[in-house]
Amino acid sequence: MKQNLLTKIKNKRIVVGVVGLGYVGLPLAVEKAKAGFRTIGFDIQDKKVKMVNAGENYIGDVVNEDLSEIVNQGMLSATSDFSFIKDVDFVAICVPTPLDMYQQPDISYVKASTEEIAKYMKKGTMVVLESTTYPGTTEELIKPILENGSGLKCGKDFYLGFSPERVDPGNLIYKTKNTPKVVGAIGDDALEVIATMYRAVLDGDVHTVSSPAIAEMEKILENTYRNINIGLVNELAILCHKMNINLWEVIEAAKSKPYGFQAFYPGPGLGGHCIPLDPYYLSWKAREYGFHTSMIESSMMINDRMPEYCMERSSVILNRFEKSLKGSKILVLGVAYKQDIDDYRESPALVVIDILKSMGAEVKYFDPYIQEYKYKGEKYHGEKELSKELLSSSDLVVVTASHSNVDYDFVQENSIFIFDTKNAMKEVKNRENIELL
């Protein structure tokens, strides 16, 4: 089986399946197809399936022309019919792994996708989980489902591994194609074949590890490391405000050291799918071993509290103008979770808006990338234009995303007062009406 798959990879005769055509799955499917492998994308959302088959792109990190070309060439197609799994040799699972209402891992999408794959997979299939999850998922959850559902034996009839997604939306340098990949698999043969498959597609280095659990923990480490360090600077931001010290200037000074320091920045909280969620996966799994991740949990508490802290700071600023939070008109600038993207998953700005509204404030928002968003089942519409009237009629402007296509001098000139939680206005010279987080 190993030699047969290696030969098929070399000759580009592998048919690839990608389950989940979101921000991870679609770029991966595109790269597989561009590399010469016939690719089938699977998704339960008919809208995504139809758009892919029409060559219409909906992911920022995918080049429109690339998608259109490979679809027209017949190298990429999409379907919601999982019976086509029988036609593929390599399956990558790229479905969401959110948290439930109790902040515990929700692996229902992974489980459901694996059950569908198990119904139709054939002997000699490679299955790789890319969705971020807790250490042990591949061997404890995926393997039994595949074996029981297919009647096949892992290592003998099919290969199974884990390769964590590394997607940074909006990154202009590192995309799916050139980002190094980590691969862990069950057995040496599986590791060799799966790693070979990724090397045939990607330009980045493929780093192999001894087990899926190592690869799963590696992914958690990447984002927990960031969570903890962001928690540190967020806590320092609160302290520095009390001490009347500009933390942003402190960080810039620390960056001058050529070794032993990496810059992290404070903000209104954490956003995106990975950094705010991954530590909860590890913390949840640790309890199975009677262990509490005290440092990780402390950083999560600090980061989770930042939206409320931003509300408190906004209230104090309004008090200076003899205004209460209730009834004040507040304009929130930016609801994307990071700079220059249209992604608002887990964005702290949405929480800030929700808290301000709950306190009685009249909140509007403007984001050049996001005209509307959904939060807690409701749809919110943004302002169409960042006008002088919109700014001047707001009692307070709260900057929660540092988009580079916003004229911050214009914002400063026409606003009564600005609370800048992202240091987005660092180049603005007149700072009389600006306060930093």
N, C-alpha and C positions, 0 to 999 in steps of 0.2 A: 504493500500500500504506500509506504513512504517513497519508494523509488518511482512508482507510477505517478504520484502527485508532483514530485520534483521535476519529472520529465514534462508533465502537463504545464507546470509553471514556466519552465524554460521555453516551451513552445507556444505560450500564451493561449493554451486551450482550457484554462480554468474559467468557469463561469462563476461570477461573484454575485452574492446576494447581500444587500445591506438593509437591515431591518431598522426602520426609524429614519425618516428623511428630514431631520431637523438640522440644527447648526453644526452637529458633528457628522451625522450620516450623509447628508447631501454632498458636502465637500469631499468626503471619503469616496463616495460613489463616483463622483466626477473624476477624481484622480485615478481610481481603478480603471475606469473606462478610457481615460486619456492614455493610460499606460498600455492599452491594447487588450484589456480583458473585458469581454462581454459582461455587462453588469445589469442586474435587476434590483430595483429599489422597492422595498415593501413598506407600506404605511397604511394605518387604519383611517387616515383622514383623506377623503376623496378629493378635497380641494388641492392638497399637495400632489397627489397622484396625477390629477389632470394637468396641473401646472408643469410638472416635470415632463410629462408626455408631450406637452405643447412647446417644450423648450423655454418655458417662462421661469426665470429665476426669482427666488424670494429670500435668498441668504446673502448677506453682504460680502462674505468672504469667497463667494463663487463668482467667477467672471461670466457675465451674461453670454458672451460669444462662445465660451468654452462649452457651456451647457447646451446651447442651441446646436452647436456643431456635432457633438457626440450623440445627441438625440437624433438628429437628421441622418447621421451615419449608421444608426441602428445599434450603437454601442451601449446606450443606456435607455432603459425603459422603466416604468414604475407600475405597480399594481397593488391592490389591497387583497388579492387572492393568494393566500399562503400555500396553496397547493403547488405553486411554481417553485417552491423550495426543492422539490424533487429534481429540478433541472440544474441546481447550483452545486458547486464543489467547495465553495468557501462562503461562510456566512458570518457577517459582522453584526453584532447586536448593539445598536446605538440609540436606545430608547431612554426616556427621562427616568431619573431616580430622585424624585422629590422627597420632602419630609411630609408626614401627615400632621394633623392638627395637634398632636401631642409631641411634635418635634422628634418623631421616631422615623427611621427609614421606611419609605414606601417603595417596595420592590415589586409591586403588582404588575407594572409594565414589563419588567424583566421576566417575571414568572410567566405571564400570559404569552409573551413572544416566544419564550423557550418551549412552552407547551405546543404552540403552533408549529414550530420548527420540528419538534420531535415527531409529529404526526406524519411528516412528509420526507424527512431527511433520508438519504440513501447511504449505503456503505461507502466509505472513503471520503466522507465530508469533513471539512475543517470548520469548527465553530469557535468563534472568538467573541468574548464579551468585551465591549469597549466602554459601556456605561459605568460611571463612577459608583462604587459601592463599598461595603464593608469587607475587610479581609476574611476570606473563607467562602464568599458567595459562589465562586466558580465551582469549587469542589463540593461544597455542602448543599447547594441549591441546584445549580445548572446541571451538574453531572447526573444526579439521580433522575431528574426530570427527563433528560435526553435518553438515558438508558431505559427507563421504564416505559416511556412513550414510544420509543422506536424499536425496542427489542435488540438494539445493538450494544456492543460493549466498548466503553471508552478505552482508547489505546490499541484495541484490536480491530475494531470496525470503523471508528471515527476518532478524530483528534480534537482536543479541547484546550483552549487557552484563554488568557486575559491580557489585553493590551490597552492600557488606559488612554482615553482620548486626551489630547493636548491641543485644545483649540482656544485661541485668545482673540475673540471678536475685535475687529478693528486694527489688529496688529499689522503694520505695513511691511514688516520684514519676515516674520515667521508665520507661515500658513501650514496647512495640512501636509503639503508636498515636501517642505524642507525642515520640518520640526523633527528632532530625534524621537524615536519610538522605543518604548520599553515593552518587552514581550516575556510573559511567563506562561508555561504550559504544563500539562500533566504528561510527563515522560519525555525522554530525550528526543525521540523521533518526532513527536508532536512539536516540540520546540524548534527543531531544525526546519521542519516543513513550513510552519506558520511564519517563522522569522524570514525564511526565503521568500515567502509570498509578499511580505511587507517590503523587503529589499527590492523586489521586482517592480514596485510601484513608487516608493518614496525616495527622495534624495537624501533625507536626513539619516543619521546613523541609527541602526537598530541594535539596541542594547538588550541582550538576553539575560534573564534571571532564572533561578533554579525552580521556581514554582509560581503558580498563579497568585498565591497569597502574598508573596514578596512583591509582585507587580501591583496588587491591590493596595498593599500598605504603602508602597512608594507613592502612589497617586495621592493618598490621604496625607502623607508627609508633605508633599509639595504645597498643598493648599492650607494645611494646618500651620505650617511654618509662616505663611503669609498672614493667616488669621491672627496668630499670636503677636506678630510684629506690628500689625495694624492696630491690634488692641493696645499694645504698648504706647504707640504714638497718640491714639485717641485719649488714653488716660492722661498722657502728658499734656495734650491740648487743653483738657479741663484744668489741670494744675497750672499750666502756663498762663491761662486766662486769669486765674486768681492772682498770679504773681505779676501780671502785666508784662509778660514776656512774649515776644513774637516767636512761636514755635517754628513757623515756616522758615524764618531766618536762621534759627538754631539748626534745623535740618540741613539747610544749604551750607552752613559752616561745617557741619559734621561730614558732609559729602566731600569736602576737600581732602579728607584723609584717603590715601590711595589703597588702603588695605583695612580689613577688619570691620568695615561698616558698609551696609547696604541701606539705601534710603527707602523708607516707607512714609506714607503721608496720612494725616487724619482726614476725616470727612463725616458726613451725616449718618454713616453706617456702612454696611457691606452689601454689595449686590452681585448679580450673576448667579449662575447655577452652582459653581464649585466652592468658592471660598466661604460663603455663609453656611453651606450645607455639610460639606465633608467632615468637619470636626464633630458634628452631631452623629455621623455614622460611626466614627471611631469611639466616641464617648459611649454610645449605645452598646457597641460590641464589647467594650472593656468591662461593662457591668456583668457580662456573662462569666468573667474571670474574677469577679469580686474586686475589681480595680476601678478607682475613680481618677479620671484625668484632670487633676485639679488645676494645673496651669492652663490647659486648653479650655476648660469650662469657665475659668476666670476671664479669659480673653473674649469668649463668646458673650459673657454677661456684659462686658464693657461695650462691645460692638453693638449688641442688641439694644443697649440703652441710648445710643447716640441720637436716634430720631427724637426721643423724648427730651434729651438735653438740648437739641436744636430748638424745640418748641419753647423750652424754658428760657433760653437765651433770647429768642424772638420776643417773648413776653416782656423781658427786662428792657429790651431796646424800645418797645412801644411805650412802656411806662415813662420813659424819658420825655416822650411827646404827649404825656398825660392822656394816653390811650390804653384801653384794656385790650386784651387779645380778642375777647368776644366783640364781634361787630367790626373789627378792623379788616381792611382790605389788604390781603397779602398776595403777592405775585411770586410764584415759585418758578425759577429759571432752570429748566432741565429736569426731565424725569428718567432719562436713560441711566443705567447703572454705571456707565463709564463714558469717557470722552469720545465724541465723534462717532457714535454708533446709534442704531435704532432699536436697541435691545433693552427692555425694561424689566427683565426677569429678576425677581427679588430686590428690585431697586429700593434703596432706603428712602428715596424721594417720595415714593408712594406712601410709605409709612408716615413720613413727615406731614404730607398733605392730609392724610387721614386723621392724625392727631390734632393738627391745627383746626380742622373742620369740627372735630369732636369738642373742641374748646370754644366753638362759636365763631371762629374766624370765617370771613368770606374769602375763599381761596380760588385763584385762577392760576393756570400754568401756561408756560410757553416753552416748547422744545422744537427746534428746527427739524429734528429727525422723527418726532413722534407726535402725530396729530391727534391720536386718541389712544387710550389704554383701558384695560379691564383690571379691576381690583375688587376682590371680595364679591364677585358676581355682577358688579356694576360697571358701566362704561362711562368714561370721562373724556371730554373733548377739550383740546387745548385752544389757545388763542391763535388766530391765523397769522397775526403780525405783531412784532414787538415794536409797537408804536410809542410815540412821545406821550400820547394821551393815556395809554395803558400804564406806562411807567409812572407818570406824574399823579395819576389817580389812585395809586397803590400806597398805602400807609407804610408798607415795608416790602422790599424785594429780597427774597431768600434765594441765593444761588446754590443749587444742589448738583450741578453738573458743569464741568468746565469745557463746554463745546468751543472749538476754536473759530467757528464761523459766526459767533455773536460779537457785535460791536460793543465792547464793554465801556469804552469811553462815552458812547451814546447812552448806555445804561446809567453810568455815573452822573452824567450831565442832566438827566431828566428824572432821576429818582429822588424821593425825599430821603430815604435811607436804605442802605444795602447791608445785609448780613451774608457774607461770603464764606460758605463752609468748605470751599474747594480751592481757595486762593486763585480763582479764575481771573481775578482782576489785578493780578500782581504787576502788570505793566501800566496800569492807570496811575497817572501822576497825582491828580487831585484826589486825596483820600479823606477829605473832611467828612464825607457821609458814608464811609465804608468801615465795617467792622469785620475782622476775621474770626473764624472759629477758634 
